[in-house]
Each structure stands twice: as structure tokens, then as C-alpha cells.
Amino acid sequence: MAQVTANSGTLAQESSSGGFVRLLSHLCFAGGFLSIFASIAVWMLYTPTEPGLGERAAIFIGLWAPTFFALSDRLDRYVTSRAR
């Protein structure tokens, strides 16, 4: 049975495969692409009375992508280092 422990303020899955953390890494990776597509969709579909509002919202959503990709990479590196 896997145990979840607090380690330096973060939760880590104590298992040989790092299944939970690996899953979280994949979800963050997918979230990065979802953020890009959502940004494009908001930019294309937003038609308010103030035209700059849609652009600002799209930029804000698009800025999440690098954060999700960085989290995905860091979590993947964590799982890889724990497997050694």
C-alpha cells in the first residue's frame, strides 16, 4: 500500500513506480497544451464591446502554458531520480 507523506511542504507518493506523481506530470503536460488551445479559442471567440478585453484574457490564459510544462518536467525528473 502506498503512503503519502509531507516532504518539504510538498506531497510525494511513496511507491516504486511513482504512479501518482507520474500521473500528475502527465496532467500538467496536457494542461500546457490545453492552455494554448484555450488561449487561441478565447482570442478567436471573444467578441465583447471592448475589443482589447479578449486579447488580454487570451494572453493571461496563454501564460499558464510554460508553468504547466515546467511543472511537468520537474515532476518527471523527480520520479526518474527516485527510481534510481
PDB file with one MODEL, atoms N, CA, C and O in Angstrom:
MODEL        1
ATOM      1  N   MET A   1       0.845  -1.173   0.000  1.00  0.00           N
ATOM      2  CA  MET A   1       0.000   0.000   0.000  1.00  0.00           C
ATOM      3  C   MET A   1       0.887   1.232   0.000  1.00  0.00           C
ATOM      4  O   MET A   1       1.870   1.290   0.739  1.00  0.00           O
ATOM      5  N   ALA A   2       0.553   2.208  -0.816  1.00  0.00           N
ATOM      6  CA  ALA A   2       1.352   3.427  -0.928  1.00  0.00           C
ATOM      7  C   ALA A   2       1.004   4.394   0.196  1.00  0.00           C
ATOM      8  O   ALA A   2      -0.140   4.471   0.645  1.00  0.00           O
ATOM      9  N   GLN A   3       2.003   5.114   0.630  1.00  0.00           N
ATOM     10  CA  GLN A   3       1.791   6.125   1.663  1.00  0.00           C
ATOM     11  C   GLN A   3       2.069   7.494   1.082  1.00  0.00           C
ATOM     12  O   GLN A   3       3.000   7.659   0.294  1.00  0.00           O
ATOM     13  N   VAL A   4       1.270   8.478   1.462  1.00  0.00           N
ATOM     14  CA  VAL A   4       1.501   9.850   1.055  1.00  0.00           C
ATOM     15  C   VAL A   4       2.107  10.569   2.245  1.00  0.00           C
ATOM     16  O   VAL A   4       1.525  10.586   3.329  1.00  0.00           O
ATOM     17  N   THR A   5       3.279  11.166   2.045  1.00  0.00           N
ATOM     18  CA  THR A   5       3.957  11.851   3.132  1.00  0.00           C
ATOM     19  C   THR A   5       4.235  13.292   2.748  1.00  0.00           C
ATOM     20  O   THR A   5       4.358  13.609   1.565  1.00  0.00           O
ATOM     21  N   ALA A   6       4.335  14.164   3.740  1.00  0.00           N
ATOM     22  CA  ALA A   6       4.701  15.555   3.506  1.00  0.00           C
ATOM     23  C   ALA A   6       6.218  15.641   3.504  1.00  0.00           C
ATOM     24  O   ALA A   6       6.870  15.213   4.456  1.00  0.00           O
ATOM     25  N   ASN A   7       6.776  16.191   2.442  1.00  0.00           N
ATOM     26  CA  ASN A   7       8.225  16.290   2.309  1.00  0.00           C
ATOM     27  C   ASN A   7       8.555  17.697   1.827  1.00  0.00           C
ATOM     28  O   ASN A   7       8.322  18.024   0.663  1.00  0.00           O
ATOM     29  N   SER A   8       9.094  18.533   2.713  1.00  0.00           N
ATOM     30  CA  SER A   8       9.458  19.914   2.389  1.00  0.00           C
ATOM     31  C   SER A   8       8.268  20.702   1.870  1.00  0.00           C
ATOM     32  O   SER A   8       8.415  21.507   0.951  1.00  0.00           O
ATOM     33  N   GLY A   9       7.122  20.489   2.431  1.00  0.00           N
ATOM     34  CA  GLY A   9       5.936  21.235   2.036  1.00  0.00           C
ATOM     35  C   GLY A   9       5.228  20.688   0.809  1.00  0.00           C
ATOM     36  O   GLY A   9       4.222  21.262   0.394  1.00  0.00           O
ATOM     37  N   THR A  10       5.709  19.599   0.206  1.00  0.00           N
ATOM     38  CA  THR A  10       5.059  19.005  -0.955  1.00  0.00           C
ATOM     39  C   THR A  10       4.616  17.597  -0.624  1.00  0.00           C
ATOM     40  O   THR A  10       5.149  16.956   0.282  1.00  0.00           O
ATOM     41  N   LEU A  11       3.639  17.128  -1.364  1.00  0.00           N
ATOM     42  CA  LEU A  11       3.174  15.749  -1.183  1.00  0.00           C
ATOM     43  C   LEU A  11       3.862  14.870  -2.202  1.00  0.00           C
ATOM     44  O   LEU A  11       3.936  15.214  -3.382  1.00  0.00           O
ATOM     45  N   ALA A  12       4.359  13.753  -1.754  1.00  0.00           N
ATOM     46  CA  ALA A  12       5.032  12.813  -2.647  1.00  0.00           C
ATOM     47  C   ALA A  12       4.440  11.428  -2.468  1.00  0.00           C
ATOM     48  O   ALA A  12       4.117  11.025  -1.350  1.00  0.00           O
ATOM     49  N   GLN A  13       4.302  10.721  -3.535  1.00  0.00           N
ATOM     50  CA  GLN A  13       3.772   9.363  -3.492  1.00  0.00           C
ATOM     51  C   GLN A  13       4.935   8.415  -3.238  1.00  0.00           C
ATOM     52  O   GLN A  13       5.893   8.380  -4.010  1.00  0.00           O
ATOM     53  N   GLU A  14       4.851   7.656  -2.169  1.00  0.00           N
ATOM     54  CA  GLU A  14       5.896   6.695  -1.837  1.00  0.00           C
ATOM     55  C   GLU A  14       5.545   5.358  -2.474  1.00  0.00           C
ATOM     56  O   GLU A  14       4.862   4.533  -1.867  1.00  0.00           O
ATOM     57  N   SER A  15       6.009   5.151  -3.689  1.00  0.00           N
ATOM     58  CA  SER A  15       5.816   3.865  -4.348  1.00  0.00           C
ATOM     59  C   SER A  15       6.991   3.638  -5.287  1.00  0.00           C
ATOM     60  O   SER A  15       7.722   4.572  -5.616  1.00  0.00           O
ATOM     61  N   SER A  16       7.167   2.413  -5.708  1.00  0.00           N
ATOM     62  CA  SER A  16       8.325   2.101  -6.547  1.00  0.00           C
ATOM     63  C   SER A  16       8.217   2.747  -7.918  1.00  0.00           C
ATOM     64  O   SER A  16       9.239   3.119  -8.496  1.00  0.00           O
ATOM     65  N   SER A  17       7.017   2.893  -8.455  1.00  0.00           N
ATOM     66  CA  SER A  17       6.865   3.455  -9.794  1.00  0.00           C
ATOM     67  C   SER A  17       6.578   4.943  -9.776  1.00  0.00           C
ATOM     68  O   SER A  17       6.662   5.586 -10.823  1.00  0.00           O
ATOM     69  N   GLY A  18       6.244   5.514  -8.632  1.00  0.00           N
ATOM     70  CA  GLY A  18       5.903   6.934  -8.585  1.00  0.00           C
ATOM     71  C   GLY A  18       4.648   7.227  -9.384  1.00  0.00           C
ATOM     72  O   GLY A  18       4.559   8.257 -10.052  1.00  0.00           O
ATOM     73  N   GLY A  19       3.683   6.333  -9.320  1.00  0.00           N
ATOM     74  CA  GLY A  19       2.489   6.418 -10.155  1.00  0.00           C
ATOM     75  C   GLY A  19       1.709   7.708 -10.043  1.00  0.00           C
ATOM     76  O   GLY A  19       1.314   8.281 -11.058  1.00  0.00           O
ATOM     77  N   PHE A  20       1.479   8.174  -8.828  1.00  0.00           N
ATOM     78  CA  PHE A  20       0.690   9.387  -8.647  1.00  0.00           C
ATOM     79  C   PHE A  20       1.426  10.601  -9.195  1.00  0.00           C
ATOM     80  O   PHE A  20       0.825  11.442  -9.864  1.00  0.00           O
ATOM     81  N   VAL A  21       2.718  10.698  -8.915  1.00  0.00           N
ATOM     82  CA  VAL A  21       3.498  11.845  -9.377  1.00  0.00           C
ATOM     83  C   VAL A  21       3.645  11.800 -10.890  1.00  0.00           C
ATOM     84  O   VAL A  21       3.609  12.838 -11.551  1.00  0.00           O
ATOM     85  N   ARG A  22       3.811  10.598 -11.443  1.00  0.00           N
ATOM     86  CA  ARG A  22       3.897  10.451 -12.902  1.00  0.00           C
ATOM     87  C   ARG A  22       2.586  10.890 -13.550  1.00  0.00           C
ATOM     88  O   ARG A  22       2.595  11.578 -14.571  1.00  0.00           O
ATOM     89  N   LEU A  23       1.467  10.494 -12.961  1.00  0.00           N
ATOM     90  CA  LEU A  23       0.161  10.914 -13.468  1.00  0.00           C
ATOM     91  C   LEU A  23       0.024  12.431 -13.406  1.00  0.00           C
ATOM     92  O   LEU A  23      -0.457  13.052 -14.353  1.00  0.00           O
ATOM     93  N   LEU A  24       0.440  13.021 -12.307  1.00  0.00           N
ATOM     94  CA  LEU A  24       0.389  14.477 -12.164  1.00  0.00           C
ATOM     95  C   LEU A  24       1.262  15.156 -13.215  1.00  0.00           C
ATOM     96  O   LEU A  24       0.892  16.202 -13.749  1.00  0.00           O
ATOM     97  N   SER A  25       2.414  14.569 -13.512  1.00  0.00           N
ATOM     98  CA  SER A  25       3.291  15.097 -14.558  1.00  0.00           C
ATOM     99  C   SER A  25       2.586  15.091 -15.912  1.00  0.00           C
ATOM    100  O   SER A  25       2.655  16.067 -16.659  1.00  0.00           O
ATOM    101  N   HIS A  26       1.910  13.990 -16.223  1.00  0.00           N
ATOM    102  CA  HIS A  26       1.188  13.898 -17.493  1.00  0.00           C
ATOM    103  C   HIS A  26       0.022  14.889 -17.547  1.00  0.00           C
ATOM    104  O   HIS A  26      -0.248  15.476 -18.595  1.00  0.00           O
ATOM    105  N   LEU A  27      -0.663  15.073 -16.424  1.00  0.00           N
ATOM    106  CA  LEU A  27      -1.770  16.028 -16.391  1.00  0.00           C
ATOM    107  C   LEU A  27      -1.272  17.460 -16.591  1.00  0.00           C
ATOM    108  O   LEU A  27      -1.919  18.250 -17.279  1.00  0.00           O
ATOM    109  N   CYS A  28      -0.140  17.794 -16.003  1.00  0.00           N
ATOM    110  CA  CYS A  28       0.437  19.131 -16.205  1.00  0.00           C
ATOM    111  C   CYS A  28       0.850  19.329 -17.657  1.00  0.00           C
ATOM    112  O   CYS A  28       0.667  20.412 -18.213  1.00  0.00           O
ATOM    113  N   PHE A  29       1.405  18.289 -18.274  1.00  0.00           N
ATOM    114  CA  PHE A  29       1.799  18.376 -19.681  1.00  0.00           C
ATOM    115  C   PHE A  29       0.574  18.620 -20.566  1.00  0.00           C
ATOM    116  O   PHE A  29       0.602  19.470 -21.456  1.00  0.00           O
ATOM    117  N   ALA A  30      -0.491  17.872 -20.314  1.00  0.00           N
ATOM    118  CA  ALA A  30      -1.734  18.065 -21.066  1.00  0.00           C
ATOM    119  C   ALA A  30      -2.325  19.439 -20.785  1.00  0.00           C
ATOM    120  O   ALA A  30      -2.879  20.073 -21.682  1.00  0.00           O
ATOM    121  N   GLY A  31      -2.210  19.905 -19.537  1.00  0.00           N
ATOM    122  CA  GLY A  31      -2.707  21.230 -19.178  1.00  0.00           C
ATOM    123  C   GLY A  31      -1.996  22.344 -19.932  1.00  0.00           C
ATOM    124  O   GLY A  31      -2.604  23.368 -20.246  1.00  0.00           O
ATOM    125  N   GLY A  32      -0.714  22.151 -20.225  1.00  0.00           N
ATOM    126  CA  GLY A  32       0.026  23.140 -21.013  1.00  0.00           C
ATOM    127  C   GLY A  32      -0.560  23.285 -22.404  1.00  0.00           C
ATOM    128  O   GLY A  32      -0.779  24.400 -22.879  1.00  0.00           O
ATOM    129  N   PHE A  33      -0.814  22.162 -23.058  1.00  0.00           N
ATOM    130  CA  PHE A  33      -1.414  22.228 -24.389  1.00  0.00           C
ATOM    131  C   PHE A  33      -2.846  22.738 -24.329  1.00  0.00           C
ATOM    132  O   PHE A  33      -3.273  23.490 -25.206  1.00  0.00           O
ATOM    133  N   LEU A  34      -3.584  22.342 -23.316  1.00  0.00           N
ATOM    134  CA  LEU A  34      -4.951  22.832 -23.146  1.00  0.00           C
ATOM    135  C   LEU A  34      -4.957  24.352 -22.974  1.00  0.00           C
ATOM    136  O   LEU A  34      -5.835  25.036 -23.499  1.00  0.00           O
ATOM    137  N   SER A  35      -3.988  24.870 -22.248  1.00  0.00           N
ATOM    138  CA  SER A  35      -3.872  26.310 -22.053  1.00  0.00           C
ATOM    139  C   SER A  35      -3.625  27.036 -23.379  1.00  0.00           C
ATOM    140  O   SER A  35      -4.186  28.105 -23.623  1.00  0.00           O
ATOM    141  N   ILE A  36      -2.788  26.453 -24.225  1.00  0.00           N
ATOM    142  CA  ILE A  36      -2.519  27.062 -25.531  1.00  0.00           C
ATOM    143  C   ILE A  36      -3.784  27.080 -26.380  1.00  0.00           C
ATOM    144  O   ILE A  36      -4.136  28.107 -26.960  1.00  0.00           O
ATOM    145  N   PHE A  37      -4.469  25.936 -26.451  1.00  0.00           N
ATOM    146  CA  PHE A  37      -5.689  25.867 -27.258  1.00  0.00           C
ATOM    147  C   PHE A  37      -6.792  26.759 -26.693  1.00  0.00           C
ATOM    148  O   PHE A  37      -7.528  27.389 -27.453  1.00  0.00           O
ATOM    149  N   ALA A  38      -6.913  26.817 -25.365  1.00  0.00           N
ATOM    150  CA  ALA A  38      -7.926  27.684 -24.744  1.00  0.00           C
ATOM    151  C   ALA A  38      -7.618  29.151 -25.016  1.00  0.00           C
ATOM    152  O   ALA A  38      -8.531  29.950 -25.221  1.00  0.00           O
ATOM    153  N   SER A  39      -6.344  29.507 -25.019  1.00  0.00           N
ATOM    154  CA  SER A  39      -5.953  30.882 -25.311  1.00  0.00           C
ATOM    155  C   SER A  39      -6.358  31.277 -26.727  1.00  0.00           C
ATOM    156  O   SER A  39      -6.891  32.363 -26.953  1.00  0.00           O
ATOM    157  N   ILE A  40      -6.098  30.384 -27.672  1.00  0.00           N
ATOM    158  CA  ILE A  40      -6.470  30.659 -29.065  1.00  0.00           C
ATOM    159  C   ILE A  40      -7.990  30.744 -29.200  1.00  0.00           C
ATOM    160  O   ILE A  40      -8.505  31.615 -29.902  1.00  0.00           O
ATOM    161  N   ALA A  41      -8.703  29.845 -28.533  1.00  0.00           N
ATOM    162  CA  ALA A  41     -10.166  29.850 -28.605  1.00  0.00           C
ATOM    163  C   ALA A  41     -10.746  31.128 -28.009  1.00  0.00           C
ATOM    164  O   ALA A  41     -11.663  31.715 -28.582  1.00  0.00           O
ATOM    165  N   VAL A  42     -10.226  31.561 -26.876  1.00  0.00           N
ATOM    166  CA  VAL A  42     -10.725  32.789 -26.255  1.00  0.00           C
ATOM    167  C   VAL A  42     -10.454  33.976 -27.160  1.00  0.00           C
ATOM    168  O   VAL A  42     -11.312  34.843 -27.325  1.00  0.00           O
ATOM    169  N   TRP A  43      -9.275  34.021 -27.742  1.00  0.00           N
ATOM    170  CA  TRP A  43      -8.915  35.130 -28.619  1.00  0.00           C
ATOM    171  C   TRP A  43      -9.820  35.184 -29.858  1.00  0.00           C
ATOM    172  O   TRP A  43     -10.217  36.263 -30.296  1.00  0.00           O
ATOM    173  N   MET A  44     -10.142  34.002 -30.419  1.00  0.00           N
ATOM    174  CA  MET A  44     -10.961  33.965 -31.625  1.00  0.00           C
ATOM    175  C   MET A  44     -12.445  34.165 -31.348  1.00  0.00           C
ATOM    176  O   MET A  44     -13.145  34.779 -32.154  1.00  0.00           O
ATOM    177  N   LEU A  45     -12.930  33.660 -30.226  1.00  0.00           N
ATOM    178  CA  LEU A  45     -14.369  33.656 -29.975  1.00  0.00           C
ATOM    179  C   LEU A  45     -14.869  34.827 -29.131  1.00  0.00           C
ATOM    180  O   LEU A  45     -16.073  35.082 -29.095  1.00  0.00           O
ATOM    181  N   TYR A  46     -13.985  35.531 -28.463  1.00  0.00           N
ATOM    182  CA  TYR A  46     -14.402  36.602 -27.555  1.00  0.00           C
ATOM    183  C   TYR A  46     -14.737  37.845 -28.368  1.00  0.00           C
ATOM    184  O   TYR A  46     -13.873  38.401 -29.046  1.00  0.00           O
ATOM    185  N   THR A  47     -16.008  38.284 -28.297  1.00  0.00           N
ATOM    186  CA  THR A  47     -16.438  39.474 -29.033  1.00  0.00           C
ATOM    187  C   THR A  47     -17.207  40.430 -28.128  1.00  0.00           C
ATOM    188  O   THR A  47     -18.409  40.621 -28.308  1.00  0.00           O
ATOM    189  N   PRO A  48     -16.525  41.027 -27.161  1.00  0.00           N
ATOM    190  CA  PRO A  48     -17.227  41.978 -26.301  1.00  0.00           C
ATOM    191  C   PRO A  48     -17.257  43.365 -26.944  1.00  0.00           C
ATOM    192  O   PRO A  48     -16.759  43.561 -28.053  1.00  0.00           O
ATOM    193  N   THR A  49     -17.839  44.305 -26.239  1.00  0.00           N
ATOM    194  CA  THR A  49     -17.877  45.678 -26.732  1.00  0.00           C
ATOM    195  C   THR A  49     -16.489  46.318 -26.673  1.00  0.00           C
ATOM    196  O   THR A  49     -16.195  47.231 -27.445  1.00  0.00           O
ATOM    197  N   GLU A  50     -15.642  45.848 -25.770  1.00  0.00           N
ATOM    198  CA  GLU A  50     -14.265  46.341 -25.682  1.00  0.00           C
ATOM    199  C   GLU A  50     -13.337  45.297 -26.319  1.00  0.00           C
ATOM    200  O   GLU A  50     -13.124  44.238 -25.729  1.00  0.00           O
ATOM    201  N   PRO A  51     -12.780  45.569 -27.508  1.00  0.00           N
ATOM    202  CA  PRO A  51     -12.016  44.550 -28.232  1.00  0.00           C
ATOM    203  C   PRO A  51     -10.736  44.085 -27.526  1.00  0.00           C
ATOM    204  O   PRO A  51     -10.343  42.931 -27.697  1.00  0.00           O
ATOM    205  N   GLY A  52     -10.092  44.919 -26.760  1.00  0.00           N
ATOM    206  CA  GLY A  52      -8.846  44.541 -26.101  1.00  0.00           C
ATOM    207  C   GLY A  52      -9.034  43.554 -24.972  1.00  0.00           C
ATOM    208  O   GLY A  52      -8.070  42.916 -24.550  1.00  0.00           O
ATOM    209  N   LEU A  53     -10.255  43.408 -24.467  1.00  0.00           N
ATOM    210  CA  LEU A  53     -10.509  42.508 -23.344  1.00  0.00           C
ATOM    211  C   LEU A  53     -10.257  41.047 -23.717  1.00  0.00           C
ATOM    212  O   LEU A  53      -9.687  40.297 -22.925  1.00  0.00           O
ATOM    213  N   GLY A  54     -10.668  40.645 -24.897  1.00  0.00           N
ATOM    214  CA  GLY A  54     -10.443  39.270 -25.350  1.00  0.00           C
ATOM    215  C   GLY A  54      -8.961  38.968 -25.527  1.00  0.00           C
ATOM    216  O   GLY A  54      -8.494  37.878 -25.200  1.00  0.00           O
ATOM    217  N   GLU A  55      -8.224  39.956 -26.052  1.00  0.00           N
ATOM    218  CA  GLU A  55      -6.780  39.757 -26.226  1.00  0.00           C
ATOM    219  C   GLU A  55      -6.079  39.618 -24.882  1.00  0.00           C
ATOM    220  O   GLU A  55      -5.205  38.765 -24.726  1.00  0.00           O
ATOM    221  N   ARG A  56      -6.448  40.439 -23.920  1.00  0.00           N
ATOM    222  CA  ARG A  56      -5.821  40.353 -22.593  1.00  0.00           C
ATOM    223  C   ARG A  56      -6.150  39.033 -21.910  1.00  0.00           C
ATOM    224  O   ARG A  56      -5.289  38.431 -21.268  1.00  0.00           O
ATOM    225  N   ALA A  57      -7.396  38.581 -22.046  1.00  0.00           N
ATOM    226  CA  ALA A  57      -7.782  37.293 -21.457  1.00  0.00           C
ATOM    227  C   ALA A  57      -7.015  36.151 -22.111  1.00  0.00           C
ATOM    228  O   ALA A  57      -6.578  35.229 -21.423  1.00  0.00           O
ATOM    229  N   ALA A  58      -6.846  36.197 -23.430  1.00  0.00           N
ATOM    230  CA  ALA A  58      -6.116  35.151 -24.144  1.00  0.00           C
ATOM    231  C   ALA A  58      -4.645  35.128 -23.734  1.00  0.00           C
ATOM    232  O   ALA A  58      -4.064  34.057 -23.561  1.00  0.00           O
ATOM    233  N   ILE A  59      -4.047  36.300 -23.581  1.00  0.00           N
ATOM    234  CA  ILE A  59      -2.653  36.366 -23.148  1.00  0.00           C
ATOM    235  C   ILE A  59      -2.515  35.797 -21.740  1.00  0.00           C
ATOM    236  O   ILE A  59      -1.577  35.051 -21.459  1.00  0.00           O
ATOM    237  N   PHE A  60      -3.446  36.147 -20.855  1.00  0.00           N
ATOM    238  CA  PHE A  60      -3.404  35.638 -19.484  1.00  0.00           C
ATOM    239  C   PHE A  60      -3.479  34.122 -19.459  1.00  0.00           C
ATOM    240  O   PHE A  60      -2.712  33.480 -18.742  1.00  0.00           O
ATOM    241  N   ILE A  61      -4.386  33.541 -20.227  1.00  0.00           N
ATOM    242  CA  ILE A  61      -4.537  32.085 -20.272  1.00  0.00           C
ATOM    243  C   ILE A  61      -3.306  31.443 -20.908  1.00  0.00           C
ATOM    244  O   ILE A  61      -2.856  30.386 -20.464  1.00  0.00           O
ATOM    245  N   GLY A  62      -2.762  32.075 -21.943  1.00  0.00           N
ATOM    246  CA  GLY A  62      -1.589  31.543 -22.620  1.00  0.00           C
ATOM    247  C   GLY A  62      -0.344  31.543 -21.748  1.00  0.00           C
ATOM    248  O   GLY A  62       0.568  30.745 -21.967  1.00  0.00           O
ATOM    249  N   LEU A  63      -0.298  32.422 -20.770  1.00  0.00           N
ATOM    250  CA  LEU A  63       0.862  32.471 -19.883  1.00  0.00           C
ATOM    251  C   LEU A  63       0.923  31.277 -18.929  1.00  0.00           C
ATOM    252  O   LEU A  63       1.961  31.043 -18.309  1.00  0.00           O
ATOM    253  N   TRP A  64      -0.151  30.531 -18.802  1.00  0.00           N
ATOM    254  CA  TRP A  64      -0.145  29.363 -17.930  1.00  0.00           C
ATOM    255  C   TRP A  64       0.660  28.216 -18.540  1.00  0.00           C
ATOM    256  O   TRP A  64       1.201  27.387 -17.809  1.00  0.00           O
ATOM    257  N   ALA A  65       0.744  28.160 -19.875  1.00  0.00           N
ATOM    258  CA  ALA A  65       1.382  27.027 -20.559  1.00  0.00           C
ATOM    259  C   ALA A  65       2.819  26.769 -20.093  1.00  0.00           C
ATOM    260  O   ALA A  65       3.141  25.624 -19.774  1.00  0.00           O
ATOM    261  N   PRO A  66       3.700  27.783 -20.039  1.00  0.00           N
ATOM    262  CA  PRO A  66       5.061  27.488 -19.593  1.00  0.00           C
ATOM    263  C   PRO A  66       5.120  26.962 -18.155  1.00  0.00           C
ATOM    264  O   PRO A  66       5.981  26.146 -17.826  1.00  0.00           O
ATOM    265  N   THR A  67       4.214  27.425 -17.311  1.00  0.00           N
ATOM    266  CA  THR A  67       4.177  26.954 -15.929  1.00  0.00           C
ATOM    267  C   THR A  67       3.809  25.474 -15.882  1.00  0.00           C
ATOM    268  O   THR A  67       4.436  24.695 -15.164  1.00  0.00           O
ATOM    269  N   PHE A  68       2.795  25.091 -16.645  1.00  0.00           N
ATOM    270  CA  PHE A  68       2.396  23.684 -16.684  1.00  0.00           C
ATOM    271  C   PHE A  68       3.508  22.804 -17.249  1.00  0.00           C
ATOM    272  O   PHE A  68       3.757  21.715 -16.734  1.00  0.00           O
ATOM    273  N   PHE A  69       4.178  23.270 -18.307  1.00  0.00           N
ATOM    274  CA  PHE A  69       5.264  22.482 -18.896  1.00  0.00           C
ATOM    275  C   PHE A  69       6.439  22.360 -17.929  1.00  0.00           C
ATOM    276  O   PHE A  69       7.051  21.297 -17.831  1.00  0.00           O
ATOM    277  N   ALA A  70       6.754  23.428 -17.223  1.00  0.00           N
ATOM    278  CA  ALA A  70       7.855  23.374 -16.249  1.00  0.00           C
ATOM    279  C   ALA A  70       7.519  22.430 -15.089  1.00  0.00           C
ATOM    280  O   ALA A  70       8.373  21.665 -14.642  1.00  0.00           O
ATOM    281  N   LEU A  71       6.282  22.486 -14.606  1.00  0.00           N
ATOM    282  CA  LEU A  71       5.863  21.564 -13.547  1.00  0.00           C
ATOM    283  C   LEU A  71       5.923  20.114 -14.025  1.00  0.00           C
ATOM    284  O   LEU A  71       6.358  19.227 -13.291  1.00  0.00           O
ATOM    285  N   SER A  72       5.486  19.884 -15.248  1.00  0.00           N
ATOM    286  CA  SER A  72       5.519  18.532 -15.798  1.00  0.00           C
ATOM    287  C   SER A  72       6.951  18.017 -15.866  1.00  0.00           C
ATOM    288  O   SER A  72       7.220  16.876 -15.490  1.00  0.00           O
ATOM    289  N   ASP A  73       7.861  18.844 -16.338  1.00  0.00           N
ATOM    290  CA  ASP A  73       9.257  18.439 -16.433  1.00  0.00           C
ATOM    291  C   ASP A  73       9.859  18.168 -15.057  1.00  0.00           C
ATOM    292  O   ASP A  73      10.564  17.177 -14.868  1.00  0.00           O
ATOM    293  N   ARG A  74       9.583  19.034 -14.115  1.00  0.00           N
ATOM    294  CA  ARG A  74      10.140  18.877 -12.761  1.00  0.00           C
ATOM    295  C   ARG A  74       9.613  17.616 -12.087  1.00  0.00           C
ATOM    296  O   ARG A  74      10.372  16.894 -11.440  1.00  0.00           O
ATOM    297  N   LEU A  75       8.327  17.350 -12.233  1.00  0.00           N
ATOM    298  CA  LEU A  75       7.755  16.142 -11.638  1.00  0.00           C
ATOM    299  C   LEU A  75       8.313  14.885 -12.299  1.00  0.00           C
ATOM    300  O   LEU A  75       8.564  13.886 -11.624  1.00  0.00           O
ATOM    301  N   ASP A  76       8.505  14.933 -13.609  1.00  0.00           N
ATOM    302  CA  ASP A  76       9.075  13.793 -14.312  1.00  0.00           C
ATOM    303  C   ASP A  76      10.511  13.548 -13.858  1.00  0.00           C
ATOM    304  O   ASP A  76      10.909  12.399 -13.667  1.00  0.00           O
ATOM    305  N   ARG A  77      11.279  14.597 -13.686  1.00  0.00           N
ATOM    306  CA  ARG A  77      12.651  14.448 -13.191  1.00  0.00           C
ATOM    307  C   ARG A  77      12.663  13.891 -11.763  1.00  0.00           C
ATOM    308  O   ARG A  77      13.542  13.107 -11.404  1.00  0.00           O
ATOM    309  N   TYR A  78      11.687  14.299 -10.959  1.00  0.00           N
ATOM    310  CA  TYR A  78      11.599  13.794  -9.591  1.00  0.00           C
ATOM    311  C   TYR A  78      11.350  12.292  -9.586  1.00  0.00           C
ATOM    312  O   TYR A  78      12.001  11.553  -8.847  1.00  0.00           O
ATOM    313  N   VAL A  79      10.413  11.841 -10.406  1.00  0.00           N
ATOM    314  CA  VAL A  79      10.101  10.418 -10.464  1.00  0.00           C
ATOM    315  C   VAL A  79      11.305   9.632 -10.981  1.00  0.00           C
ATOM    316  O   VAL A  79      11.612   8.554 -10.472  1.00  0.00           O
ATOM    317  N   THR A  80      11.984  10.173 -11.991  1.00  0.00           N
ATOM    318  CA  THR A  80      13.146   9.494 -12.560  1.00  0.00           C
ATOM    319  C   THR A  80      14.267   9.374 -11.528  1.00  0.00           C
ATOM    320  O   THR A  80      14.920   8.335 -11.431  1.00  0.00           O
ATOM    321  N   SER A  81      14.486  10.440 -10.759  1.00  0.00           N
ATOM    322  CA  SER A  81      15.570  10.400  -9.755  1.00  0.00           C
ATOM    323  C   SER A  81      15.223   9.461  -8.602  1.00  0.00           C
ATOM    324  O   SER A  81      16.119   8.855  -8.013  1.00  0.00           O
ATOM    325  N   ARG A  82      13.948   9.332  -8.273  1.00  0.00           N
ATOM    326  CA  ARG A  82      13.530   8.433  -7.197  1.00  0.00           C
ATOM    327  C   ARG A  82      13.638   6.969  -7.627  1.00  0.00           C
ATOM    328  O   ARG A  82      13.784   6.085  -6.783  1.00  0.00           O
ATOM    329  N   ALA A  83      13.568   6.711  -8.916  1.00  0.00           N
ATOM    330  CA  ALA A  83      13.613   5.341  -9.417  1.00  0.00           C
ATOM    331  C   ALA A  83      15.030   4.765  -9.385  1.00  0.00           C
ATOM    332  O   ALA A  83      15.205   3.547  -9.418  1.00  0.00           O
ATOM    333  N   ARG A  84      16.032   5.631  -9.321  1.00  0.00           N
ATOM    334  CA  ARG A  84      17.426   5.157  -9.326  1.00  0.00           C
ATOM    335  C   ARG A  84      17.844   4.591  -8.027  1.00  0.00           C
ATOM    336  O   ARG A  84      18.986   4.154  -7.883  1.00  0.00           O
TER     337      ARG A  84
ENDMDL
END
